[in-house]
Amino acid sequence: MTSSEQRLAEIRGGLPPRRHNARTIAALTGNPGCTRRAVLDGAGVDKPSLAERVGFPARFGQSRFAITRGNTFEAQVKADGGAELLRLVADRLGVPVPAVASWTDLGDGDELTGRVERSAALLTAAVTAHEPTDPGHAGSPHEVDQGAALFDHPLLGLEVAGRRVHLEPDLVTARLGGRFHVVEIKSFPVVDGQADAAKLAAAAVQSAVYVLALRDLFAMRGLDPDLVSHEVVLICPRDFTNRPVAHLLDVRKQLLVVRRQLDRMAQLDELLAGVPADFTADPAAEPATLVASLSQVPARYAPDCLASCELAYFCRQEAGGHTAALGRPVREALGGIDRVAEVLALAAGEPVADPQRAEAAALLRTAARLRAEALSGAA
């Protein structure tokens, strides 16, 4: 065990690290500048339990009803050997529906290593089975596929903070439109062509994690990672029915964000260098000790943390009176002004000693004057 691994184990209190999944990896990108979260996630700390221990339990997560509805919709879409699913994906990619398609269920079996190896073997075999005779021909988006391959719940891997994480996308299509495509099936509706923006953004980041994992698999096997398309097929219910509809998500931006955060998580030595030696998230410690310990590592709270981080309510309480609690746009617009009280004082006309804050102070005074005029006119 290296010194970093020993340090991370001490932070956890000697407990085994909590395993990441696609949702938790996607959530890492929500606040990449937060050192507190990077350290806790890098150490594999059980953040839901930690949040409860310090008196600020998380208040988000999928309900049992939502999980059941999602499983039902996924089963409906995959019925009949994926015939309807194949048609949806082919139509969305703009290619003819293949006359022949194989369906491989990789979700069977309880043995983790066996599933990982079988998934890797079959997915890479699907590449060589469809290699073009012309090396310069990578496959036209409009060519007719003689035989598509659908892989149900393959098990992929990705390195997160030095540990191998296992990921399970809903489906991967091969030999369709000349490339591999990740298919994500979500139960949130698309009404009049529009989906909930927050859910759509979360699905895009989560899908990017799967694309990255599949590309890493191909790269490790000496195959071209670009065989995996950056376009993900998202299948959701149409309007208020259970009729599925397919959409394409371009996740190139999300791929860059996820990779950048994973690279940061891999540099745990640098992160730990700024962490006090007595920092701990040991669940056996007293709540007061945990609160004091957490306060030693800087957080970067923003209101949108409430939807993705289990410690968000603790950090929100800690950020009371700071401009960070008002959101990133407000914090960035105010420059280096950290306290709400100082913002109000400057808006009221208090002299500015720091010339670097003079511009922000002038804007605040202007905003205060316009607000007063608007309220006066409304009255």
KOLDRENLUM-165032 format. One record per residue (C-alpha): residue number from 1; x, y, z. Coordinates in nm, 4 decimals. Last residue first. Layout:
<rs>
{NUM; {X; Y; Z}}
...
</rs>
This chain:
<rs>
{379; {-4.5433; 5.2443; -0.6266}}
{378; {-4.4089; 5.0657; -0.9328}}
{377; {-4.2122; 5.3769; -1.0310}}
{376; {-4.0527; 5.4004; -0.6868}}
{375; {-3.9653; 5.0317; -0.6903}}
{374; {-3.8021; 5.0658; -1.0315}}
{373; {-3.6124; 5.3782; -0.9261}}
{372; {-3.4844; 5.2079; -0.6117}}
{371; {-3.3761; 4.9051; -0.8128}}
{370; {-3.1992; 5.1253; -1.0655}}
{369; {-3.0103; 5.3038; -0.7857}}
{368; {-2.9093; 4.9766; -0.6186}}
{367; {-2.7892; 4.8353; -0.9521}}
{366; {-2.5817; 5.1481; -1.0156}}
{365; {-2.4295; 5.1274; -0.6670}}
{364; {-2.3499; 4.7594; -0.7244}}
{363; {-2.1906; 4.8314; -1.0615}}
{362; {-1.9715; 5.1021; -0.9066}}
{361; {-1.8679; 4.8650; -0.6273}}
{360; {-1.7752; 4.5935; -0.8792}}
{359; {-1.5583; 4.8445; -1.0684}}
{358; {-1.3917; 4.9702; -0.7492}}
{357; {-1.3103; 4.6218; -0.6256}}
{356; {-0.9593; 4.6104; -0.7672}}
{355; {-0.9009; 4.9610; -0.6240}}
{354; {-0.9282; 4.8198; -0.2689}}
{353; {-1.0328; 5.0904; -0.0223}}
{352; {-1.3848; 5.1299; -0.1540}}
{351; {-1.6060; 5.3873; 0.0189}}
{350; {-1.9508; 5.2670; 0.1370}}
{349; {-2.2213; 5.3745; -0.1058}}
{348; {-2.5218; 5.1607; -0.0139}}
{347; {-2.4278; 4.9080; -0.2832}}
{346; {-2.0875; 4.8760; -0.1190}}
{345; {-2.2472; 4.7986; 0.2163}}
{344; {-2.4863; 4.5472; 0.0617}}
{343; {-2.2005; 4.3626; -0.1090}}
{342; {-1.9957; 4.3694; 0.2131}}
{341; {-2.2819; 4.2074; 0.4033}}
{340; {-2.3142; 3.9422; 0.1312}}
{339; {-1.9533; 3.8382; 0.1934}}
{338; {-1.7136; 3.7032; -0.0705}}
{337; {-1.6343; 4.0040; -0.2867}}
{336; {-1.3537; 3.8815; -0.5140}}
{335; {-1.5346; 3.9311; -0.8415}}
{334; {-1.8983; 4.0191; -0.7911}}
{333; {-2.0037; 3.8887; -1.1333}}
{332; {-1.8342; 3.5551; -1.0592}}
{331; {-2.0242; 3.5079; -0.7329}}
{330; {-2.3545; 3.6092; -0.8905}}
{329; {-2.3096; 3.3756; -1.1882}}
{328; {-2.1930; 3.0910; -0.9568}}
{327; {-2.4941; 3.0921; -0.7282}}
{326; {-2.6331; 3.2967; -0.4394}}
{325; {-2.4758; 3.0731; -0.1726}}
{324; {-2.1324; 3.1641; -0.3090}}
{323; {-2.1997; 3.5280; -0.2115}}
{322; {-2.1371; 3.4329; 0.1514}}
{321; {-2.3773; 3.4977; 0.4400}}
{320; {-2.4563; 3.1282; 0.4775}}
{319; {-2.1869; 2.9169; 0.3072}}
{318; {-2.1650; 2.6686; 0.5977}}
{317; {-2.5384; 2.6056; 0.5825}}
{316; {-2.5076; 2.5463; 0.2090}}
{315; {-2.2073; 2.3177; 0.2613}}
{314; {-2.4035; 2.0971; 0.5005}}
{313; {-2.6987; 2.0907; 0.2629}}
{312; {-2.4716; 2.0028; -0.0309}}
{311; {-2.3036; 1.7066; 0.1390}}
{310; {-2.4866; 1.4454; -0.0699}}
{309; {-2.3875; 1.6170; -0.3942}}
{308; {-2.5936; 1.6150; -0.7149}}
{307; {-2.9156; 1.8154; -0.6981}}
{306; {-2.8227; 2.0409; -0.4067}}
{305; {-2.4912; 2.1231; -0.5760}}
{304; {-2.6972; 2.3421; -0.8120}}
{303; {-2.7108; 2.6062; -0.5372}}
{302; {-2.3314; 2.6560; -0.5443}}
{301; {-2.0753; 2.5515; -0.2837}}
{300; {-1.7059; 2.5518; -0.3585}}
{299; {-1.5667; 2.3668; -0.0575}}
{298; {-1.2401; 2.4314; 0.1221}}
{297; {-1.0949; 2.1584; 0.3478}}
{296; {-1.0617; 2.2505; 0.7175}}
{295; {-1.4387; 2.2834; 0.7617}}
{294; {-1.4759; 1.9117; 0.6978}}
{293; {-1.2630; 1.8349; 1.0037}}
{292; {-1.4571; 2.0655; 1.2339}}
{291; {-1.7834; 1.9082; 1.1226}}
{290; {-1.6398; 1.5572; 1.1600}}
{289; {-1.5133; 1.6311; 1.5110}}
{288; {-1.8512; 1.7753; 1.6128}}
{287; {-2.0232; 1.4641; 1.4751}}
{286; {-1.8004; 1.2358; 1.6889}}
{285; {-1.5757; 0.9985; 1.4952}}
{284; {-1.6857; 0.6422; 1.4141}}
{283; {-1.7958; 0.7471; 1.0648}}
{282; {-1.4301; 0.8334; 0.9865}}
{281; {-1.4330; 1.1341; 0.7535}}
{280; {-1.0972; 1.2602; 0.8748}}
{279; {-0.8583; 1.5531; 0.8353}}
{278; {-0.5846; 1.5370; 1.0999}}
{277; {-0.2967; 1.5779; 0.8536}}
{276; {-0.4514; 1.8868; 0.6974}}
{275; {-0.5291; 1.8544; 0.3236}}
{274; {-0.3182; 2.0633; 0.0845}}
{273; {-0.0807; 1.7819; -0.0120}}
{272; {-0.3775; 1.5477; -0.0419}}
{271; {-0.4897; 1.7127; -0.3641}}
{270; {-0.1440; 1.6888; -0.5211}}
{269; {-0.1086; 1.3229; -0.4232}}
{268; {-0.4589; 1.2579; -0.5510}}
{267; {-0.3627; 1.3335; -0.9095}}
{266; {-0.5930; 1.0679; -1.0567}}
{265; {-0.8956; 1.2685; -0.9458}}
{264; {-0.7747; 1.5571; -1.1615}}
{263; {-0.7436; 1.3274; -1.4626}}
{262; {-1.0967; 1.2018; -1.3931}}
{261; {-1.2188; 1.5627; -1.3850}}
{260; {-1.0598; 1.6434; -1.7194}}
{259; {-1.1930; 1.3238; -1.8766}}
{258; {-1.5474; 1.3999; -1.7602}}
{257; {-1.5367; 1.7572; -1.8926}}
{256; {-1.3884; 1.6593; -2.2291}}
{255; {-1.6437; 1.3818; -2.2785}}
{254; {-1.9256; 1.6206; -2.1801}}
{253; {-1.8286; 1.8562; -2.4634}}
{252; {-1.8226; 1.5725; -2.7151}}
{251; {-2.1595; 1.4391; -2.5946}}
{250; {-2.3730; 1.4945; -2.9063}}
{249; {-2.7102; 1.3530; -2.8050}}
{248; {-2.9280; 1.1917; -3.0723}}
{247; {-3.2962; 1.1361; -3.0025}}
{246; {-3.5198; 0.8286; -3.0082}}
{245; {-3.8927; 0.8074; -2.9307}}
{244; {-4.0645; 0.5379; -2.7280}}
{243; {-4.4437; 0.5110; -2.6956}}
{242; {-4.5227; 0.4990; -2.3235}}
{241; {-4.7607; 0.7940; -2.3502}}
{240; {-4.7597; 1.1436; -2.2020}}
{239; {-4.5394; 1.3014; -2.4709}}
{238; {-4.3062; 1.0416; -2.6263}}
{237; {-4.1344; 0.8114; -2.3794}}
{236; {-3.7532; 0.8280; -2.3897}}
{235; {-3.4706; 0.6766; -2.5960}}
{234; {-3.1338; 0.8544; -2.6060}}
{233; {-2.8935; 0.7497; -2.8823}}
{232; {-2.5451; 0.8769; -2.8060}}
{231; {-2.3382; 1.0625; -3.0646}}
{230; {-1.9690; 1.0681; -2.9776}}
{229; {-1.9401; 0.7472; -3.1783}}
{228; {-1.7224; 0.4584; -3.0683}}
{227; {-1.4990; 0.3590; -3.3612}}
{226; {-1.2996; 0.6628; -3.2503}}
{225; {-1.1327; 0.4371; -2.9939}}
{224; {-0.9352; 0.2668; -3.2759}}
{223; {-0.8371; -0.0775; -3.1542}}
{222; {-0.5231; -0.1868; -2.9681}}
{221; {-0.7157; -0.3738; -2.6969}}
{220; {-0.6433; -0.1020; -2.4380}}
{219; {-0.7684; 0.1620; -2.6840}}
{218; {-1.0897; -0.0335; -2.7444}}
{217; {-1.1610; -0.0597; -2.3721}}
{216; {-1.0831; 0.3085; -2.3191}}
{215; {-1.3297; 0.3987; -2.5930}}
{214; {-1.5973; 0.1893; -2.4230}}
{213; {-1.5320; 0.3601; -2.0872}}
{212; {-1.5369; 0.7070; -2.2447}}
{211; {-1.8654; 0.6352; -2.4216}}
{210; {-2.0142; 0.5100; -2.0938}}
{209; {-1.9054; 0.8233; -1.9055}}
{208; {-2.0416; 1.0381; -2.1897}}
{207; {-2.3802; 0.8700; -2.1386}}
{206; {-2.3836; 0.9881; -1.7763}}
{205; {-2.2978; 1.3415; -1.8873}}
{204; {-2.5741; 1.3459; -2.1516}}
{203; {-2.8324; 1.1908; -1.9184}}
{202; {-2.7618; 1.4597; -1.6557}}
{201; {-2.8062; 1.7342; -1.9161}}
{200; {-3.1363; 1.5835; -2.0305}}
{199; {-3.2586; 1.5559; -1.6726}}
{198; {-3.1725; 1.9222; -1.6061}}
{197; {-3.3300; 2.0423; -1.9318}}
{196; {-3.6581; 1.8529; -1.8887}}
{195; {-3.7354; 1.7251; -2.2367}}
{194; {-3.8699; 1.9067; -2.5423}}
{193; {-4.0003; 1.7600; -2.8706}}
{192; {-4.3624; 1.8370; -2.7881}}
{191; {-4.3200; 1.6514; -2.4582}}
{190; {-4.0174; 1.4208; -2.4212}}
{189; {-4.0888; 1.2129; -2.1139}}
{188; {-3.8536; 1.0923; -1.8365}}
{187; {-3.8202; 0.7129; -1.8453}}
{186; {-3.4649; 0.6957; -1.9760}}
{185; {-3.3073; 0.4412; -2.2114}}
{184; {-2.9451; 0.5125; -2.3035}}
{183; {-2.7940; 0.3672; -2.6198}}
{182; {-2.4161; 0.3815; -2.6699}}
{181; {-2.3244; 0.3719; -3.0368}}
{180; {-2.0571; 0.1699; -3.2152}}
{179; {-1.9699; 0.2688; -3.5698}}
{178; {-2.0343; 0.1925; -3.9392}}
{177; {-2.3958; 0.3127; -3.9395}}
{176; {-2.4840; 0.0120; -3.7284}}
{175; {-2.2082; -0.2446; -3.6890}}
{174; {-2.2351; -0.2348; -3.3121}}
{173; {-2.5087; -0.1155; -3.0788}}
{172; {-2.4408; -0.0794; -2.7064}}
{171; {-2.7226; -0.1026; -2.4534}}
{170; {-2.8321; 0.0065; -2.1073}}
{169; {-2.4824; 0.1037; -2.0013}}
{168; {-2.3223; -0.0916; -1.7142}}
{167; {-2.0145; 0.0521; -1.5476}}
{166; {-1.7492; -0.1146; -1.3331}}
{165; {-1.4970; 0.1084; -1.1572}}
{164; {-1.1273; 0.0211; -1.1392}}
{163; {-0.9501; 0.2174; -0.8688}}
{162; {-0.6657; 0.4699; -0.9059}}
{161; {-0.8834; 0.7770; -0.8524}}
{160; {-1.1384; 0.6546; -1.1067}}
{159; {-1.0177; 0.4113; -1.3742}}
{158; {-1.2967; 0.2901; -1.6023}}
{157; {-1.4516; -0.0483; -1.6750}}
{156; {-1.7322; -0.1856; -1.8897}}
{155; {-2.0072; -0.4407; -1.8239}}
{154; {-2.2395; -0.4905; -2.1215}}
{153; {-2.6098; -0.4371; -2.0445}}
{152; {-2.7618; -0.5677; -2.3714}}
{151; {-2.5255; -0.5884; -2.6664}}
{150; {-2.6903; -0.5371; -3.0056}}
{149; {-2.5109; -0.6488; -3.3221}}
{148; {-2.6086; -0.5402; -3.6713}}
{147; {-2.5787; -0.7600; -3.9763}}
{146; {-2.5510; -0.6693; -4.3433}}
{145; {-2.5328; -0.3014; -4.2596}}
{144; {-2.6458; -0.0852; -4.5536}}
{143; {-2.4199; 0.2180; -4.5935}}
{142; {-2.5537; 0.5597; -4.5025}}
{141; {-2.3118; 0.6642; -4.2296}}
{140; {-2.0268; 0.5338; -4.4462}}
{139; {-1.7791; 0.2956; -4.2894}}
{138; {-1.4183; 0.3520; -4.1998}}
{137; {-1.2783; 0.2918; -4.5486}}
{136; {-0.9043; 0.3575; -4.5654}}
{135; {-0.8215; 0.0002; -4.4715}}
{134; {-1.0294; -0.1298; -4.7675}}
{133; {-1.1556; -0.4768; -4.6775}}
{132; {-1.3637; -0.3197; -4.4034}}
{131; {-1.3482; -0.4664; -4.0504}}
{130; {-1.6884; -0.6019; -3.9508}}
{129; {-1.6036; -0.9126; -3.7537}}
{128; {-1.2908; -0.7414; -3.6206}}
{127; {-1.4982; -0.4794; -3.4417}}
{126; {-1.7610; -0.7214; -3.3087}}
{125; {-1.4783; -0.9267; -3.1591}}
{124; {-1.3878; -0.6227; -2.9479}}
{123; {-1.7387; -0.6109; -2.8048}}
{122; {-1.7535; -0.9864; -2.7531}}
{121; {-1.4217; -1.0119; -2.5690}}
{120; {-1.4732; -0.7033; -2.3518}}
{119; {-1.8228; -0.8110; -2.2459}}
{118; {-1.7052; -1.1639; -2.1689}}
{117; {-1.4114; -1.0351; -1.9638}}
{116; {-1.6273; -0.7967; -1.7606}}
{115; {-1.9015; -1.0543; -1.7073}}
{114; {-1.6528; -1.3153; -1.5881}}
{113; {-1.4887; -1.0726; -1.3513}}
{112; {-1.8200; -0.9825; -1.1910}}
{111; {-1.9593; -1.3322; -1.1323}}
{110; {-2.3349; -1.2934; -1.0990}}
{109; {-2.4339; -1.4102; -1.4421}}
{108; {-2.6536; -1.2635; -1.7113}}
{107; {-2.6305; -0.8945; -1.7984}}
{106; {-2.4389; -0.9584; -2.1174}}
{105; {-2.7505; -1.0377; -2.3190}}
{104; {-2.6429; -1.0665; -2.6818}}
{103; {-2.8871; -0.9815; -2.9618}}
{102; {-2.7859; -1.0374; -3.3228}}
{101; {-2.9373; -0.8387; -3.6069}}
{100; {-3.0177; -0.9360; -3.9648}}
{99; {-3.2199; -0.7355; -4.2167}}
{98; {-3.0642; -0.4171; -4.0927}}
{97; {-3.2968; -0.1119; -4.0685}}
{96; {-3.1677; 0.1317; -4.3268}}
{95; {-2.9488; 0.4147; -4.1973}}
{94; {-3.0428; 0.7672; -4.0843}}
{93; {-2.9001; 0.7385; -3.7359}}
{92; {-3.2446; 0.8140; -3.5871}}
{91; {-3.4123; 0.5600; -3.8135}}
{90; {-3.1526; 0.2945; -3.7265}}
{89; {-3.1911; 0.3576; -3.3517}}
{88; {-3.5709; 0.3423; -3.3573}}
{87; {-3.5767; 0.0337; -3.5788}}
{86; {-3.3270; -0.1464; -3.3562}}
{85; {-3.5324; -0.0599; -3.0482}}
{84; {-3.8483; -0.1936; -3.2096}}
{83; {-3.6799; -0.5275; -3.2858}}
{82; {-3.4941; -0.5445; -2.9537}}
{81; {-3.5284; -0.9205; -2.9164}}
{80; {-3.9049; -0.8999; -2.9006}}
{79; {-3.9068; -0.6551; -2.6076}}
{78; {-3.6179; -0.4142; -2.5499}}
{77; {-3.8329; -0.0982; -2.5468}}
{76; {-4.0913; -0.2568; -2.3163}}
{75; {-3.8252; -0.3828; -2.0748}}
{74; {-3.6749; -0.0335; -2.0596}}
{73; {-4.0155; 0.1216; -1.9896}}
{72; {-4.0839; -0.1218; -1.7060}}
{71; {-3.7403; -0.0685; -1.5520}}
{70; {-3.7851; 0.3088; -1.5626}}
{69; {-4.1323; 0.2937; -1.4069}}
{68; {-4.0021; 0.0715; -1.1284}}
{67; {-3.7106; 0.3076; -1.0593}}
{66; {-3.9390; 0.6111; -1.0638}}
{65; {-4.1828; 0.4446; -0.8216}}
{64; {-3.9007; 0.3426; -0.5906}}
{63; {-3.7968; 0.7064; -0.5749}}
{62; {-3.4689; 0.8186; -0.7260}}
{61; {-3.2398; 1.0314; -0.5153}}
{60; {-3.2354; 1.3655; -0.3398}}
{59; {-3.2599; 1.4901; 0.0137}}
{58; {-2.9120; 1.4269; 0.1493}}
{57; {-2.8803; 1.4198; 0.5268}}
{56; {-2.7469; 1.7304; 0.7070}}
{55; {-2.6832; 1.6306; 1.0701}}
{54; {-2.3081; 1.5633; 1.0600}}
{53; {-2.3620; 1.1850; 1.0673}}
{52; {-2.6354; 1.2008; 0.8039}}
{51; {-2.4011; 1.3751; 0.5609}}
{50; {-2.1258; 1.1219; 0.6355}}
{49; {-2.3623; 0.8335; 0.5646}}
{48; {-2.4602; 0.9847; 0.2290}}
{47; {-2.0913; 1.0655; 0.1568}}
{46; {-1.9579; 0.7101; 0.1913}}
{45; {-1.5942; 0.8055; 0.1414}}
{44; {-1.4169; 0.6606; -0.1634}}
{43; {-1.0931; 0.8489; -0.0926}}
{42; {-1.1070; 1.0200; -0.4307}}
{41; {-1.4721; 1.1054; -0.3692}}
{40; {-1.3899; 1.2679; -0.0349}}
{39; {-1.0849; 1.4510; -0.1724}}
{38; {-1.2614; 1.5742; -0.4865}}
{37; {-1.5659; 1.6822; -0.2828}}
{36; {-1.3631; 1.8955; -0.0466}}
{35; {-1.1533; 2.0413; -0.3298}}
{34; {-1.4577; 2.1765; -0.5147}}
{33; {-1.3457; 2.3121; -0.8530}}
{32; {-1.5012; 2.0286; -1.0552}}
{31; {-1.8548; 2.1107; -0.9368}}
{30; {-2.1067; 1.9193; -1.1480}}
{29; {-1.8404; 1.7046; -1.3157}}
{28; {-1.8196; 1.4653; -1.0221}}
{27; {-2.1935; 1.3977; -1.0611}}
{26; {-2.1236; 1.2092; -1.3839}}
{25; {-1.8874; 0.9803; -1.1923}}
{24; {-2.1548; 0.9270; -0.9263}}
{23; {-2.4186; 0.8419; -1.1857}}
{22; {-2.1886; 0.6142; -1.3887}}
{21; {-2.0892; 0.4144; -1.0815}}
{20; {-1.8373; 0.4673; -0.8025}}
{19; {-1.7535; 0.2061; -0.5419}}
{18; {-1.7282; 0.3066; -0.1779}}
{17; {-1.3830; 0.2518; -0.0376}}
{16; {-1.3383; -0.0196; 0.2281}}
{15; {-1.3459; 0.1167; 0.5841}}
{14; {-1.0206; 0.2058; 0.7635}}
{13; {-1.1573; 0.5322; 0.8975}}
{12; {-1.2251; 0.6691; 0.5505}}
{11; {-0.9591; 0.9404; 0.5972}}
{10; {-0.7161; 0.6784; 0.7271}}
{9; {-0.7731; 0.4673; 0.4157}}
{8; {-0.7000; 0.7725; 0.2009}}
{7; {-0.3716; 0.8295; 0.3837}}
{6; {-0.2694; 0.4658; 0.3433}}
{5; {-0.3488; 0.4800; -0.0281}}
{4; {-0.1413; 0.7970; -0.0581}}
{3; {0.1520; 0.6399; 0.1308}}
{2; {0.1412; 0.3403; -0.1018}}
{1; {0.0000; 0.0000; 0.0000}}
</rs>
